[in-house]
Amino acid sequence: MEIGIIGLPKSGKTTVFNAVTRGKAEIGAYAAAGPNVGVAKVPDPRLDILEEIFHPQRKIPAEVRYVDVPAPPKGLGKSEGVGGPFLAQLSKADALLHVLRAFEDERVPHIEGSVDPERDVALLDMELAFSDLGIMERRLERIEASLKAAKPQEREAFSKEKALLARIRTSLEGEIPIREQELAEDEKKLIASYQFLTQKPMLLVFNVGEESLPQAPSLEQGWRAKYQSPNRQAAVLCGKLEMELSQLEDDEAQEFRSAMGLEKSALDRMIALSYELLGLISFFTVVSDEVKAWTIHRHTPAAKAAGKVHTDMERGFIRAEVIGFDDLVKCGSIAEGRRRGLLHTEGKNYLVRDGDVITFLFNI
C-alpha cells in the first residue's frame, strides 16, 4: 500500500510524514527536491501472538509506504493543477493523505495570509480537479481524432469512453470529485489506467497545535461531520508532538502519550484509517522459520491472495488450508485445529477473511 502525502506549503506535511514513518526528513520548503519516502511497519498485536505460538526465526509485519510529495514551486493553490513529476508521483499512490494546517505560528506565516483549514480543503480539491480535467481534455481530443479513422467495432468502444468521460467531467466541473460520483464497476475499470487524483480515497489530517489537544476530539467530530464519506475520512493530530514522540522508545512515548490523554500513536491511527478507507484486511502465513502478515483488499479470492505471496502460488493453486486467528489461539497449534475440525480446506474462490492463517498448496 502506498499513500501520497500532500498539502499546501507550511502545512506541516513533512512533520506528519516524520511522525508516521519515524523519519528524520528535513522540515521546510524543499520544492526543488524529490519526494521523501518512508516505510512504516503495520502494528498488529496478532502477529506477536502468532510468534509466541510458532516461535519462528523471523516475524514480518505488513508495510505501508508513505511518499511525501513536495509542492511544485508554482501553481499549487493557484488553480493550475498538479503536473509534471508531482503528478506522476501522486498517480502511483493508492490513497492520498492531505495535511491541513490548523495551528497558529507567527514564525511560519500561512501562504494565504491566515489559518483556515476548510478553505485549504477547497483549494487543494480544486488543484486535484484541475489536474484530472486536464487529463480528460487531452484524452477526449485523442478520442475525437481516433474516431475519424476508427473501424465500426472500435468506434463503439471509443464512443462509450467518450460519453463516460464527458459525464464525469460535467460532475467534476460541478465540484463533485470522481470518488463521490456513482460509477458502475465496468466504468471504474475503463478509467482505472488514468489514475485520476480525485478518484483516490482521501484522508484529511487536520494538523493542530499542542494548545488545541484538549479540544481535539470535538474538533475531529466536527470535521468528520462535514467531510466524512465512504471514500473520505478526517482525523486530527498534532504533527509536531507526534514527530517528537516517534523518536522516543515505545515505552517512553506511550508514557508521555498517556499523560497527555492520547490513546494511539499517529502511526497507529493513520494506518487504521487508511485500511478502513481502502477496504484492506490482513492474513497470515506461517512456515518453519517465519510468520508474516500480508495486506489484501477485502473479498479477495484465495487464489489472488496466494499471488501476493508468490505468483507461482496463484498460477499453480490447488487449495488453501485455512484456520481463523481466534480459532488458532484457542487450539494452540494448527495440528490441534485440524484435530478439532477448525482447520478447513478451501478452493480458489474462497474469500479470505481478516485474520485468516493460511497454508497454500500449489503445483507448477
Contacts in CASP RR format, 6 or more apart in sequence:
PFRMAT RR
TARGET T0000
AUTHOR 0000-0000-0000
METHOD contacts of the structure
MODEL  1
MEIGIIGLPKSGKTTVFNAVTRGKAEIGAYAAAGPNVGVAKVPDPRLDIL
EEIFHPQRKIPAEVRYVDVPAPPKGLGKSEGVGGPFLAQLSKADALLHVL
RAFEDERVPHIEGSVDPERDVALLDMELAFSDLGIMERRLERIEASLKAA
KPQEREAFSKEKALLARIRTSLEGEIPIREQELAEDEKKLIASYQFLTQK
PMLLVFNVGEESLPQAPSLEQGWRAKYQSPNRQAAVLCGKLEMELSQLED
DEAQEFRSAMGLEKSALDRMIALSYELLGLISFFTVVSDEVKAWTIHRHT
PAAKAAGKVHTDMERGFIRAEVIGFDDLVKCGSIAEGRRRGLLHTEGKNY
LVRDGDVITFLFNI
1 63 0 8 1.000
1 64 0 8 1.000
1 65 0 8 1.000
1 94 0 8 1.000
1 95 0 8 1.000
1 274 0 8 1.000
1 278 0 8 1.000
1 280 0 8 1.000
1 295 0 8 1.000
2 64 0 8 1.000
2 65 0 8 1.000
2 66 0 8 1.000
2 67 0 8 1.000
2 92 0 8 1.000
2 93 0 8 1.000
2 94 0 8 1.000
3 64 0 8 1.000
3 65 0 8 1.000
3 66 0 8 1.000
3 67 0 8 1.000
3 93 0 8 1.000
3 94 0 8 1.000
3 95 0 8 1.000
3 96 0 8 1.000
3 97 0 8 1.000
3 203 0 8 1.000
3 274 0 8 1.000
4 66 0 8 1.000
4 67 0 8 1.000
4 68 0 8 1.000
4 69 0 8 1.000
4 89 0 8 1.000
4 90 0 8 1.000
4 93 0 8 1.000
4 95 0 8 1.000
4 96 0 8 1.000
4 97 0 8 1.000
5 13 0 8 1.000
5 16 0 8 1.000
5 17 0 8 1.000
5 66 0 8 1.000
5 67 0 8 1.000
5 68 0 8 1.000
5 69 0 8 1.000
5 96 0 8 1.000
5 97 0 8 1.000
5 99 0 8 1.000
6 13 0 8 1.000
6 69 0 8 1.000
6 71 0 8 1.000
6 90 0 8 1.000
6 96 0 8 1.000
6 97 0 8 1.000
6 98 0 8 1.000
6 99 0 8 1.000
6 124 0 8 1.000
7 13 0 8 1.000
7 71 0 8 1.000
7 76 0 8 1.000
7 98 0 8 1.000
7 99 0 8 1.000
7 100 0 8 1.000
7 120 0 8 1.000
7 124 0 8 1.000
8 71 0 8 1.000
8 76 0 8 1.000
8 77 0 8 1.000
8 101 0 8 1.000
8 111 0 8 1.000
8 112 0 8 1.000
8 120 0 8 1.000
8 123 0 8 1.000
8 124 0 8 1.000
9 29 0 8 1.000
9 31 0 8 1.000
9 71 0 8 1.000
9 76 0 8 1.000
9 111 0 8 1.000
10 28 0 8 1.000
10 29 0 8 1.000
10 101 0 8 1.000
10 108 0 8 1.000
10 109 0 8 1.000
10 110 0 8 1.000
10 111 0 8 1.000
11 99 0 8 1.000
11 100 0 8 1.000
11 101 0 8 1.000
11 120 0 8 1.000
11 207 0 8 1.000
12 27 0 8 1.000
12 99 0 8 1.000
12 101 0 8 1.000
12 207 0 8 1.000
12 239 0 8 1.000
13 68 0 8 1.000
13 99 0 8 1.000
13 207 0 8 1.000
14 25 0 8 1.000
14 26 0 8 1.000
14 27 0 8 1.000
14 28 0 8 1.000
14 30 0 8 1.000
14 36 0 8 1.000
14 68 0 8 1.000
15 27 0 8 1.000
15 207 0 8 1.000
15 239 0 8 1.000
15 240 0 8 1.000
15 243 0 8 1.000
16 97 0 8 1.000
16 99 0 8 1.000
16 205 0 8 1.000
16 207 0 8 1.000
16 237 0 8 1.000
16 239 0 8 1.000
16 242 0 8 1.000
16 243 0 8 1.000
16 266 0 8 1.000
17 23 0 8 1.000
17 25 0 8 1.000
17 36 0 8 1.000
17 38 0 8 1.000
17 66 0 8 1.000
17 68 0 8 1.000
18 24 0 8 1.000
18 25 0 8 1.000
18 27 0 8 1.000
18 243 0 8 1.000
18 246 0 8 1.000
19 237 0 8 1.000
19 239 0 8 1.000
19 242 0 8 1.000
19 243 0 8 1.000
19 245 0 8 1.000
19 246 0 8 1.000
19 266 0 8 1.000
19 267 0 8 1.000
20 40 0 8 1.000
20 66 0 8 1.000
20 242 0 8 1.000
20 246 0 8 1.000
20 266 0 8 1.000
20 267 0 8 1.000
20 270 0 8 1.000
20 271 0 8 1.000
21 38 0 8 1.000
21 39 0 8 1.000
21 40 0 8 1.000
21 66 0 8 1.000
21 267 0 8 1.000
22 40 0 8 1.000
22 246 0 8 1.000
22 247 0 8 1.000
22 267 0 8 1.000
23 38 0 8 1.000
23 246 0 8 1.000
24 247 0 8 1.000
25 36 0 8 1.000
25 68 0 8 1.000
30 70 0 8 1.000
31 70 0 8 1.000
31 71 0 8 1.000
31 72 0 8 1.000
31 73 0 8 1.000
32 70 0 8 1.000
32 73 0 8 1.000
33 70 0 8 1.000
34 70 0 8 1.000
34 85 0 8 1.000
35 67 0 8 1.000
35 68 0 8 1.000
35 69 0 8 1.000
35 70 0 8 1.000
35 89 0 8 1.000
36 67 0 8 1.000
36 68 0 8 1.000
37 65 0 8 1.000
37 66 0 8 1.000
37 67 0 8 1.000
37 68 0 8 1.000
38 65 0 8 1.000
38 66 0 8 1.000
38 67 0 8 1.000
39 63 0 8 1.000
39 64 0 8 1.000
39 65 0 8 1.000
39 66 0 8 1.000
40 63 0 8 1.000
40 64 0 8 1.000
40 66 0 8 1.000
40 267 0 8 1.000
40 271 0 8 1.000
41 61 0 8 1.000
41 62 0 8 1.000
41 63 0 8 1.000
42 61 0 8 1.000
42 62 0 8 1.000
42 63 0 8 1.000
42 64 0 8 1.000
42 271 0 8 1.000
42 282 0 8 1.000
42 293 0 8 1.000
42 295 0 8 1.000
43 61 0 8 1.000
43 267 0 8 1.000
43 268 0 8 1.000
43 271 0 8 1.000
44 61 0 8 1.000
44 62 0 8 1.000
44 282 0 8 1.000
44 293 0 8 1.000
46 282 0 8 1.000
46 284 0 8 1.000
46 293 0 8 1.000
46 325 0 8 1.000
46 355 0 8 1.000
47 59 0 8 1.000
47 61 0 8 1.000
47 284 0 8 1.000
47 291 0 8 1.000
47 293 0 8 1.000
48 59 0 8 1.000
49 325 0 8 1.000
49 329 0 8 1.000
50 59 0 8 1.000
50 284 0 8 1.000
50 286 0 8 1.000
50 291 0 8 1.000
50 325 0 8 1.000
50 328 0 8 1.000
50 357 0 8 1.000
51 59 0 8 1.000
51 291 0 8 1.000
53 328 0 8 1.000
53 329 0 8 1.000
53 332 0 8 1.000
53 333 0 8 1.000
54 286 0 8 1.000
54 291 0 8 1.000
56 286 0 8 1.000
56 287 0 8 1.000
56 288 0 8 1.000
56 289 0 8 1.000
56 290 0 8 1.000
56 291 0 8 1.000
57 289 0 8 1.000
57 290 0 8 1.000
58 289 0 8 1.000
58 290 0 8 1.000
58 291 0 8 1.000
58 292 0 8 1.000
59 290 0 8 1.000
59 291 0 8 1.000
59 292 0 8 1.000
60 290 0 8 1.000
60 291 0 8 1.000
60 292 0 8 1.000
60 293 0 8 1.000
61 293 0 8 1.000
62 282 0 8 1.000
62 293 0 8 1.000
62 294 0 8 1.000
62 295 0 8 1.000
64 271 0 8 1.000
64 274 0 8 1.000
66 97 0 8 1.000
67 89 0 8 1.000
67 92 0 8 1.000
67 93 0 8 1.000
69 86 0 8 1.000
69 89 0 8 1.000
69 90 0 8 1.000
70 86 0 8 1.000
71 86 0 8 1.000
72 82 0 8 1.000
72 83 0 8 1.000
72 84 0 8 1.000
72 86 0 8 1.000
74 80 0 8 1.000
75 81 0 8 1.000
75 127 0 8 1.000
76 82 0 8 1.000
76 124 0 8 1.000
76 127 0 8 1.000
77 123 0 8 1.000
77 124 0 8 1.000
77 126 0 8 1.000
77 127 0 8 1.000
79 126 0 8 1.000
79 127 0 8 1.000
79 130 0 8 1.000
80 127 0 8 1.000
80 130 0 8 1.000
81 126 0 8 1.000
81 127 0 8 1.000
81 128 0 8 1.000
81 130 0 8 1.000
81 131 0 8 1.000
82 90 0 8 1.000
82 127 0 8 1.000
82 128 0 8 1.000
82 130 0 8 1.000
82 131 0 8 1.000
82 197 0 8 1.000
83 131 0 8 1.000
87 131 0 8 1.000
87 197 0 8 1.000
90 96 0 8 1.000
90 197 0 8 1.000
91 195 0 8 1.000
91 197 0 8 1.000
92 195 0 8 1.000
93 200 0 8 1.000
94 200 0 8 1.000
94 201 0 8 1.000
94 278 0 8 1.000
95 200 0 8 1.000
95 201 0 8 1.000
95 202 0 8 1.000
95 203 0 8 1.000
95 274 0 8 1.000
95 277 0 8 1.000
95 278 0 8 1.000
96 128 0 8 1.000
96 197 0 8 1.000
96 200 0 8 1.000
96 201 0 8 1.000
96 202 0 8 1.000
96 203 0 8 1.000
97 202 0 8 1.000
97 203 0 8 1.000
97 205 0 8 1.000
97 270 0 8 1.000
97 274 0 8 1.000
98 121 0 8 1.000
98 124 0 8 1.000
98 202 0 8 1.000
98 203 0 8 1.000
98 204 0 8 1.000
98 205 0 8 1.000
99 205 0 8 1.000
99 207 0 8 1.000
100 117 0 8 1.000
100 120 0 8 1.000
100 121 0 8 1.000
100 204 0 8 1.000
100 205 0 8 1.000
100 206 0 8 1.000
100 207 0 8 1.000
101 110 0 8 1.000
101 115 0 8 1.000
101 117 0 8 1.000
101 120 0 8 1.000
101 207 0 8 1.000
102 115 0 8 1.000
102 117 0 8 1.000
102 206 0 8 1.000
102 207 0 8 1.000
102 208 0 8 1.000
102 209 0 8 1.000
102 212 0 8 1.000
102 219 0 8 1.000
102 236 0 8 1.000
103 115 0 8 1.000
103 207 0 8 1.000
103 208 0 8 1.000
103 209 0 8 1.000
103 212 0 8 1.000
103 238 0 8 1.000
103 240 0 8 1.000
104 115 0 8 1.000
104 209 0 8 1.000
112 119 0 8 1.000
112 120 0 8 1.000
112 123 0 8 1.000
117 206 0 8 1.000
117 223 0 8 1.000
118 226 0 8 1.000
121 204 0 8 1.000
121 227 0 8 1.000
125 175 0 8 1.000
125 177 0 8 1.000
125 198 0 8 1.000
128 177 0 8 1.000
128 197 0 8 1.000
128 198 0 8 1.000
129 172 0 8 1.000
129 175 0 8 1.000
129 177 0 8 1.000
129 198 0 8 1.000
131 197 0 8 1.000
132 172 0 8 1.000
132 178 0 8 1.000
132 196 0 8 1.000
132 197 0 8 1.000
132 198 0 8 1.000
132 199 0 8 1.000
133 169 0 8 1.000
133 172 0 8 1.000
133 173 0 8 1.000
135 194 0 8 1.000
135 196 0 8 1.000
136 165 0 8 1.000
136 168 0 8 1.000
136 169 0 8 1.000
136 172 0 8 1.000
139 161 0 8 1.000
139 165 0 8 1.000
139 194 0 8 1.000
140 162 0 8 1.000
140 165 0 8 1.000
140 166 0 8 1.000
140 169 0 8 1.000
143 158 0 8 1.000
143 161 0 8 1.000
143 162 0 8 1.000
143 165 0 8 1.000
144 162 0 8 1.000
146 154 0 8 1.000
146 158 0 8 1.000
147 155 0 8 1.000
147 158 0 8 1.000
147 159 0 8 1.000
147 162 0 8 1.000
150 158 0 8 1.000
160 190 0 8 1.000
161 190 0 8 1.000
164 187 0 8 1.000
164 190 0 8 1.000
164 191 0 8 1.000
165 191 0 8 1.000
168 178 0 8 1.000
168 181 0 8 1.000
168 183 0 8 1.000
168 191 0 8 1.000
171 178 0 8 1.000
171 181 0 8 1.000
172 178 0 8 1.000
172 181 0 8 1.000
172 198 0 8 1.000
177 198 0 8 1.000
177 199 0 8 1.000
177 202 0 8 1.000
178 191 0 8 1.000
178 196 0 8 1.000
178 198 0 8 1.000
178 199 0 8 1.000
179 198 0 8 1.000
179 199 0 8 1.000
179 200 0 8 1.000
179 201 0 8 1.000
179 202 0 8 1.000
179 229 0 8 1.000
179 231 0 8 1.000
179 232 0 8 1.000
180 229 0 8 1.000
180 231 0 8 1.000
180 232 0 8 1.000
183 191 0 8 1.000
191 199 0 8 1.000
201 231 0 8 1.000
201 232 0 8 1.000
201 233 0 8 1.000
201 277 0 8 1.000
201 278 0 8 1.000
202 231 0 8 1.000
202 232 0 8 1.000
202 233 0 8 1.000
202 277 0 8 1.000
203 232 0 8 1.000
203 233 0 8 1.000
203 234 0 8 1.000
203 235 0 8 1.000
203 270 0 8 1.000
203 273 0 8 1.000
203 274 0 8 1.000
203 277 0 8 1.000
204 223 0 8 1.000
204 227 0 8 1.000
204 232 0 8 1.000
204 233 0 8 1.000
204 234 0 8 1.000
204 235 0 8 1.000
205 234 0 8 1.000
205 235 0 8 1.000
205 236 0 8 1.000
205 237 0 8 1.000
205 270 0 8 1.000
206 219 0 8 1.000
206 220 0 8 1.000
206 223 0 8 1.000
206 234 0 8 1.000
206 235 0 8 1.000
206 236 0 8 1.000
206 237 0 8 1.000
207 237 0 8 1.000
207 238 0 8 1.000
207 239 0 8 1.000
208 216 0 8 1.000
208 219 0 8 1.000
208 236 0 8 1.000
208 237 0 8 1.000
208 238 0 8 1.000
209 238 0 8 1.000
209 239 0 8 1.000
209 240 0 8 1.000
209 241 0 8 1.000
210 238 0 8 1.000
210 240 0 8 1.000
210 241 0 8 1.000
212 219 0 8 1.000
212 238 0 8 1.000
213 238 0 8 1.000
213 241 0 8 1.000
213 260 0 8 1.000
213 262 0 8 1.000
216 236 0 8 1.000
216 237 0 8 1.000
216 238 0 8 1.000
217 236 0 8 1.000
219 236 0 8 1.000
220 234 0 8 1.000
220 235 0 8 1.000
220 236 0 8 1.000
223 234 0 8 1.000
223 236 0 8 1.000
224 233 0 8 1.000
224 234 0 8 1.000
226 234 0 8 1.000
227 234 0 8 1.000
228 234 0 8 1.000
231 277 0 8 1.000
232 277 0 8 1.000
233 273 0 8 1.000
233 276 0 8 1.000
233 277 0 8 1.000
235 269 0 8 1.000
235 270 0 8 1.000
235 273 0 8 1.000
237 266 0 8 1.000
237 269 0 8 1.000
239 266 0 8 1.000
241 260 0 8 1.000
242 265 0 8 1.000
242 266 0 8 1.000
245 253 0 8 1.000
245 256 0 8 1.000
245 257 0 8 1.000
245 265 0 8 1.000
246 253 0 8 1.000
246 265 0 8 1.000
246 266 0 8 1.000
246 267 0 8 1.000
248 256 0 8 1.000
253 265 0 8 1.000
257 263 0 8 1.000
257 265 0 8 1.000
264 272 0 8 1.000
274 280 0 8 1.000
275 281 0 8 1.000
275 295 0 8 1.000
278 297 0 8 1.000
279 297 0 8 1.000
279 298 0 8 1.000
280 295 0 8 1.000
280 296 0 8 1.000
280 297 0 8 1.000
280 298 0 8 1.000
281 295 0 8 1.000
281 296 0 8 1.000
281 297 0 8 1.000
281 298 0 8 1.000
281 352 0 8 1.000
281 353 0 8 1.000
281 354 0 8 1.000
281 355 0 8 1.000
282 293 0 8 1.000
282 294 0 8 1.000
282 295 0 8 1.000
282 296 0 8 1.000
282 354 0 8 1.000
282 355 0 8 1.000
283 293 0 8 1.000
283 294 0 8 1.000
283 296 0 8 1.000
283 305 0 8 1.000
283 352 0 8 1.000
283 353 0 8 1.000
283 354 0 8 1.000
283 355 0 8 1.000
283 356 0 8 1.000
283 357 0 8 1.000
283 358 0 8 1.000
284 291 0 8 1.000
284 292 0 8 1.000
284 293 0 8 1.000
284 294 0 8 1.000
284 325 0 8 1.000
284 355 0 8 1.000
284 356 0 8 1.000
284 357 0 8 1.000
284 358 0 8 1.000
285 291 0 8 1.000
285 292 0 8 1.000
285 294 0 8 1.000
285 309 0 8 1.000
285 357 0 8 1.000
285 358 0 8 1.000
285 359 0 8 1.000
285 360 0 8 1.000
286 292 0 8 1.000
286 334 0 8 1.000
286 357 0 8 1.000
286 359 0 8 1.000
294 305 0 8 1.000
294 308 0 8 1.000
294 309 0 8 1.000
295 308 0 8 1.000
296 304 0 8 1.000
296 305 0 8 1.000
296 308 0 8 1.000
296 352 0 8 1.000
298 354 0 8 1.000
299 351 0 8 1.000
300 351 0 8 1.000
300 352 0 8 1.000
301 348 0 8 1.000
301 349 0 8 1.000
301 350 0 8 1.000
301 351 0 8 1.000
301 352 0 8 1.000
302 317 0 8 1.000
302 320 0 8 1.000
302 322 0 8 1.000
302 346 0 8 1.000
302 347 0 8 1.000
302 348 0 8 1.000
302 349 0 8 1.000
302 350 0 8 1.000
302 351 0 8 1.000
302 352 0 8 1.000
302 358 0 8 1.000
302 360 0 8 1.000
303 314 0 8 1.000
303 317 0 8 1.000
303 347 0 8 1.000
303 348 0 8 1.000
303 349 0 8 1.000
304 314 0 8 1.000
305 320 0 8 1.000
305 352 0 8 1.000
305 358 0 8 1.000
306 313 0 8 1.000
306 314 0 8 1.000
306 317 0 8 1.000
306 320 0 8 1.000
306 360 0 8 1.000
306 362 0 8 1.000
307 313 0 8 1.000
307 314 0 8 1.000
309 360 0 8 1.000
312 362 0 8 1.000
312 364 0 8 1.000
313 360 0 8 1.000
313 362 0 8 1.000
315 362 0 8 1.000
315 364 0 8 1.000
316 362 0 8 1.000
316 363 0 8 1.000
316 364 0 8 1.000
317 347 0 8 1.000
317 348 0 8 1.000
317 360 0 8 1.000
317 361 0 8 1.000
317 362 0 8 1.000
318 361 0 8 1.000
318 362 0 8 1.000
318 363 0 8 1.000
319 345 0 8 1.000
319 346 0 8 1.000
319 347 0 8 1.000
319 348 0 8 1.000
319 361 0 8 1.000
320 345 0 8 1.000
320 346 0 8 1.000
320 347 0 8 1.000
320 350 0 8 1.000
320 358 0 8 1.000
320 359 0 8 1.000
320 360 0 8 1.000
320 361 0 8 1.000
321 343 0 8 1.000
321 344 0 8 1.000
321 345 0 8 1.000
321 346 0 8 1.000
321 358 0 8 1.000
321 359 0 8 1.000
321 361 0 8 1.000
322 343 0 8 1.000
322 344 0 8 1.000
322 345 0 8 1.000
322 346 0 8 1.000
322 350 0 8 1.000
322 352 0 8 1.000
322 356 0 8 1.000
322 357 0 8 1.000
322 358 0 8 1.000
323 331 0 8 1.000
323 334 0 8 1.000
323 337 0 8 1.000
323 342 0 8 1.000
323 343 0 8 1.000
323 344 0 8 1.000
323 356 0 8 1.000
323 357 0 8 1.000
324 342 0 8 1.000
324 353 0 8 1.000
324 355 0 8 1.000
324 356 0 8 1.000
324 357 0 8 1.000
325 355 0 8 1.000
325 356 0 8 1.000
325 357 0 8 1.000
327 337 0 8 1.000
327 342 0 8 1.000
328 334 0 8 1.000
328 337 0 8 1.000
328 342 0 8 1.000
328 357 0 8 1.000
330 342 0 8 1.000
331 337 0 8 1.000
331 340 0 8 1.000
331 342 0 8 1.000
334 343 0 8 1.000
334 357 0 8 1.000
334 359 0 8 1.000
337 343 0 8 1.000
352 358 0 8 1.000
END
